[in-house]
């Protein structure tokens, strides 16, 4: 008997850094959505904890106790299991991959034998609460304060990573202003252009520091912005993955094809925004 859960990519459409706690954690105000691309985690009963990592981005990801999948699994205090993480998202790419994988682990184990998902998951990762919820949300605090959003309009994303990653800690350390204004309050967005207009009044406060640390971020954003019908180009999370926002799937696919024609070695995926 085995159970499987999907770990969708988490996209920060906007991310404002609004403060820093004495313990070093940064306070955020972020609009988070999820994509139809992601990793999977499967679980089956075993005599001892085991983790296997496969998939196109398995290289360099150690299946040892430091992996968030095993950390989350042990947090359940349930019987051991054999876990398989199929890694389809780039590593350290600003897509919440580690937290999404940990959330999928908890969900797969719950499906496997009904064990409870722990109430306090923040020790594993600040993105874990929103990844467990798996719904569009406004995320505040260090990630523990989640608020629902108005219904999102139909829209598509093109996710682009130039094969670079920027360590999250370095990006936050390079962020000099840490008391920025919060997001404007969400409104009812009738369509994708209206949603893009609202997002244009927001920012990702980590984008500037990430671009200084990794110039490929700026190149990626320029390639996305020059595609036809792009409503918004921005970096997700701490980078280096960037996204373009489009009103329709055909427009997004045409943009992805245009980017791949110039950069066939880049990771480029299209997805509707999960609503």
N, C-alpha and C positions, 0 to 999 in steps of 0.2 A: 504494500500500500504506500502510495506517495502522494504528496500535495505540492502544488506549484502556485506561486504568486508573482505578479508583474510589478516591476519597479520602474515606473515611468520617469522620464527626465523631468526635473523641476526647473522651471524657467522664471527668473526674476525679471518681470517686465519693467519694474521700477524698483530701485533700492536706495533709500535715503539713510545715511548714517546720522543718528540723532543724539548720540551720547556714548559714554563709556563708563562702565561700572568700576568701582575700586578694584575688583578682582581681575580687571582686564577685559572682560567680555564687552563687546560693542553692542549698543542698542540700535535697532534697525526699525525702519518702517518700510515694508516692501509689499508689492503686489505680485503674488505668486500664482502661476498657472502650471499645468502639466501637459506633456506631449504624449503622442501615441507611440513614440519610440522609447526604448528602455531596456533594462536588464531583466532577467528572471532568476528566481531562487526556487529550487525544489528541495523537498525534505522527505526523508523516509526513516523509519525506525532503525536504530543501530545500537550496538553495545557500548559505543563510545562516540564522543563528538568527532566528526570528520568533516572537512571542507575540501571540495574540489572546485577549482576555478577554470572555466573554459570560455570560449568565445573569442571574437577578434581582438579584444583589448585585455586578454587575460595576462599577457606578458608583463612582468614586473609587479603583479599584484600577489602578495604572499598569502597563502592559505594557512596562516599561523594565528595565534591568539590575538595579535594586534588588529586583525581584520574585523571591521565593524559587524560583519555577518555573525562571526562567532561570539563577539561581545554581546550582541543583541540576543542571540540564542541562549547564552548562559544566563542572561538576565531573567529569563522565564522561570528558572529553577525547576524546569521540567526534565523528563528523561532525555538522554542524549539522542541525537539523530545524525544521519548522514546528509550533509547539505551540498548542493551543487549550485554555484553562482555562474550564470552565463553572462559574461560581460560584453555588452554591445555598445555601451557608452564610453567615450574617452575618459581616461582617469584624470582627476584633478582638473576638471574642465569647467567648473562653475555651473554644473547641472545637478548638483545635489546627489551625485551617484552613490557615495558611501552611505548617506542617510536613507536614500531610497532603497538601497539594498538591505539595510538593516530593518527598515519598515516591512519590506517584502518577506524577510526572514520571520519576523514575528507573525505575520499574516499566514505564511505557509505552515508554521508550526501550529497555529490555532486551527487551521483546516485539517492538519494531520491528526491531532488527538484532542482538540478542544481546549487546550491549555489557554489560560487567560493571557491577554496582552498586558504587560505591566503598566501601572498607572503613571509612573515616573520614568520617562524615557530620555529626558534631557541629558543625563550623564553620558549617554552614547553619542549624542550630537544635537546641536541646536535646531537643525532642520528636521529632526525626526518627527515632532508633532505634526507639522504640515504634511510631511510625506505619508504618515499614517492616515491622515484625513483624506488625502488624495483629491481634494477639491480646490477650485480657485479660491484664494483667500487673501485677505490683508493680514500680514504677519508682523507683529510688533514685539517689543521687548528684545530678548535674545532669541526669540523664536517660539516662546510659550503662549503668546497672546494672539489668538486667531479670531478673525471676524469674517463672516461670509460677505461675498460681493453681490452687487446687483447682477441679474442675468447678463452674461457676456454675449455680445453679438457673434455671429459666425465669423471666424477668421482663421487664417493659416499662418504657420511659421516656417521659415527656412532656418535651420540650425547649421552653423558653420564653425568648424575648428580647423585651424591651419596646421595641426600636428604639434602645437605648443601647449604648455601648461604653465601656469603661474602659481607658485605656492600661496595658499590663502593667507598664511601668517605674514608673508612679506608684503602682500597687498595692503592688509590692514595696517601694518607698521608704517607703510609709506603714505597712508592717508592722514594728511596733516590737520584738516578741519573735521572735528568729530561732533559738532553740536549743530548740525544743519536742521532746517525746518522740516517738519514731517510732510507726508504726502497730502495733497488736497483731498478732501473727502470724495470718495467715489460717487458717481452719478449714474443715471440710467443712460446707457449708450445705445442709441437706436441701430447703429451699424458700425462696421469696421473703421471707416474714416473718422467717425465721431470718437471712437475709442482711441484711435491713433492721435487725434488732436488733443485729447485729454492727457495721454501718455507723454506727448511732446512737452507738456508743462511740468513733467517730472524728470528724474535723473537716475543714473546709477552712479553714486558717489565713489564707487571703487574703480570706475572705468578709467579716469585720468591716471591714478597711480599704476594701474595695470598696464596701460599703454606706455608709460615711462619704463616699466620693468621689462616689457615684452613688446617691441615695436610691431610684431605680427598682428597684435590686436587692432592697431590702427589700419593696417593693410586690409585685414578681414572686413572691418567696418566699411571701408571705402568700396570694396568689391560688392558688398551687399547693397549699399546705398545707391550705387549706380545701376542696379537692375531695374527693369521696367516695372512699374506699379508698386514699388516698395513704399509703404506708408510710414515705416519707422525702422531704423537700424540702430541696434544698441547691444552692449555686452550683457551677458547674463551672469549674475552672482559675482564672484571674484575673478571670472575669466578662466581660460581664454576663449571659451565658446561665445560667439555672437549670434544674434538672430535678426532676421528681417520679418516684418509683419505685412501680410497681404490679405486682401479681402476674399479671395477665392483660391481654391486648390489649383486650378489651371495656372493662375498667375504665379503661385508659389513654385509649382513644378517647373515652369519656364525659367524662373529666376535661378532655381537650383541647377538646372541644365546649363545656364549661361555661366554660372560660377565654376561648375565642374569642367566646362570646356576650356577655361583658363587655368584651372588648378585641379587636374585630375587626381592628384595625391591628397587633396584635402578631404576631411570628413564632412559630408553635406547630406542632410536629411530634411525631408518635408513632413509636416504634421499639422493636422487640425489642432486647435486648442481644445483640450478636453473640457467639457462644460457640465 
